[in-house]
């Protein structure tokens, strides 16, 4: 995505990836999590859909490496089941790897 292609996303703790190109997802998730942390939002829901699971694995790979991510897990039935991931952020960055629950 180029600067001229960028769109303004509301930073409210929920990111729906359905409308984005797969090649944009890694950077988008990192930027969104950083923006949430700057706004003091410590809980984020990322909607990646169920599909084949490839997008979910991409998102989880990003979450495992992101220094602000404390924990993440698949959402419960009422929050999207295995089509969404719930993320808990440290509001101050930390070093080291994160682990999924």
C-alpha positions as a Markdown table, in Angstrom:
| # | Residue | x | y | z |
|---|---|---|---|---|
| 1 | Unk | 0.0 | 0.0 | 0.0 |
| 2 | Unk | 1.4 | 3.4 | -0.9 |
| 3 | Unk | 0.8 | 6.6 | 1.0 |
| 4 | Unk | -1.7 | 7.7 | -1.6 |
| 5 | Unk | -3.6 | 4.4 | -1.1 |
| 6 | Unk | -3.7 | 4.8 | 2.7 |
| 7 | Unk | -7.1 | 5.0 | 4.5 |
| 8 | Unk | -8.0 | 6.3 | 7.9 |
| 9 | Unk | -9.0 | 3.6 | 10.3 |
| 10 | Unk | -10.9 | 4.4 | 13.5 |
| 11 | Unk | -8.8 | 3.2 | 16.4 |
| 12 | Unk | -11.4 | 1.7 | 18.7 |
| 13 | Unk | -9.9 | -1.7 | 19.6 |
| 14 | Unk | -11.4 | -3.8 | 16.7 |
| 15 | Unk | -9.7 | -4.4 | 13.4 |
| 16 | Unk | -11.6 | -6.3 | 10.6 |
| 17 | Unk | -9.1 | -7.5 | 8.0 |
| 18 | Unk | -11.7 | -8.7 | 5.5 |
| 19 | Unk | -11.3 | -5.6 | 3.3 |
| 20 | Unk | -7.5 | -5.6 | 3.1 |
| 21 | Unk | -5.1 | -7.2 | 0.8 |
| 22 | Unk | -3.2 | -10.1 | 2.3 |
| 23 | Unk | 0.2 | -8.5 | 1.5 |
| 24 | Unk | -0.9 | -5.5 | 3.6 |
| 25 | Unk | -1.9 | -7.4 | 6.7 |
| 26 | Unk | 1.4 | -7.7 | 8.5 |
| 27 | Unk | 2.2 | -3.9 | 8.5 |
| 28 | Unk | -1.5 | -3.1 | 9.2 |
| 29 | Unk | -1.7 | -5.2 | 12.3 |
| 30 | Unk | 1.6 | -3.8 | 13.7 |
| 31 | Unk | 0.5 | -0.2 | 13.0 |
| 32 | Unk | -3.0 | -0.8 | 14.5 |
| 33 | Unk | -1.6 | -2.4 | 17.7 |
| 34 | Unk | 0.8 | 0.5 | 18.1 |
| 35 | Unk | -2.0 | 3.0 | 17.6 |
| 36 | Unk | -4.2 | 1.2 | 20.1 |
| 37 | Unk | -1.4 | 1.3 | 22.7 |
| 38 | Unk | -0.8 | 5.0 | 22.1 |
| 39 | Unk | -4.5 | 5.6 | 22.7 |
| 40 | Unk | -4.4 | 3.5 | 25.9 |
| 41 | Unk | -6.5 | 0.7 | 24.4 |
| 42 | Unk | -5.2 | -2.5 | 26.0 |
| 43 | Unk | -7.6 | -5.1 | 24.6 |
| 44 | Unk | -7.9 | -5.5 | 20.8 |
| 45 | Unk | -10.1 | -7.8 | 18.7 |
| 46 | Unk | -8.7 | -8.8 | 15.3 |
| 47 | Unk | -11.2 | -10.3 | 12.9 |
| 48 | Unk | -9.4 | -12.5 | 10.3 |
| 49 | Unk | -12.2 | -14.8 | 9.3 |
| 50 | Unk | -12.3 | -18.6 | 9.4 |
| 51 | Unk | -11.4 | -19.6 | 5.8 |
| 52 | Unk | -8.4 | -21.8 | 5.4 |
| 53 | Unk | -6.6 | -20.4 | 8.4 |
| 54 | Unk | -3.8 | -18.8 | 6.5 |
| 55 | Unk | -4.7 | -15.3 | 7.5 |
| 56 | Unk | -5.1 | -16.3 | 11.1 |
| 57 | Unk | -1.6 | -17.9 | 11.1 |
| 58 | Unk | -0.2 | -14.7 | 9.5 |
| 59 | Unk | -1.9 | -12.6 | 12.2 |
| 60 | Unk | -0.7 | -14.9 | 15.0 |
| 61 | Unk | 2.9 | -14.8 | 13.6 |
| 62 | Unk | 2.8 | -11.0 | 13.8 |
| 63 | Unk | 1.4 | -11.2 | 17.4 |
| 64 | Unk | 4.1 | -13.6 | 18.5 |
| 65 | Unk | 6.8 | -11.1 | 17.5 |
| 66 | Unk | 5.2 | -7.8 | 18.5 |
| 67 | Unk | 6.8 | -6.4 | 21.7 |
| 68 | Unk | 3.5 | -4.9 | 23.0 |
| 69 | Unk | 1.5 | -8.1 | 22.9 |
| 70 | Unk | 1.2 | -9.8 | 26.3 |
| 71 | Unk | -1.2 | -12.6 | 25.3 |
| 72 | Unk | -3.5 | -13.5 | 22.6 |
| 73 | Unk | -6.1 | -16.2 | 22.0 |
| 74 | Unk | -8.9 | -17.2 | 19.7 |
| 75 | Unk | -12.2 | -15.4 | 20.5 |
| 76 | Unk | -15.0 | -17.3 | 22.2 |
| 77 | Unk | -18.2 | -18.3 | 20.4 |
| 78 | Unk | -19.9 | -14.9 | 20.9 |
| 79 | Unk | -16.9 | -12.9 | 19.8 |
| 80 | Unk | -16.2 | -14.7 | 16.5 |
| 81 | Unk | -14.9 | -18.1 | 17.5 |
| 82 | Unk | -11.8 | -19.1 | 15.5 |
| 83 | Unk | -12.5 | -16.3 | 13.0 |
| 84 | Unk | -11.2 | -13.7 | 15.5 |
| 85 | Unk | -8.3 | -13.2 | 17.9 |
| 86 | Unk | -8.4 | -11.4 | 21.2 |
| 87 | Unk | -5.2 | -9.5 | 22.0 |
| 88 | Unk | -4.0 | -8.1 | 25.3 |
| 89 | Unk | -1.4 | -5.3 | 25.0 |
| 90 | Unk | 1.2 | -3.8 | 27.4 |
| 91 | Unk | 0.7 | -0.1 | 27.1 |
| 92 | Unk | 4.4 | 0.4 | 27.4 |
| 93 | Unk | 6.7 | -1.6 | 25.0 |
| 94 | Unk | 8.7 | -4.5 | 26.4 |
| 95 | Unk | 11.4 | -6.7 | 25.0 |
| 96 | Unk | 11.2 | -10.4 | 24.4 |
| 97 | Unk | 8.8 | -12.8 | 22.8 |
| 98 | Unk | 5.2 | -13.2 | 23.6 |
| 99 | Unk | 3.3 | -16.5 | 23.9 |
| 100 | Unk | -0.2 | -17.3 | 22.9 |
| 101 | Unk | -2.6 | -18.8 | 25.5 |
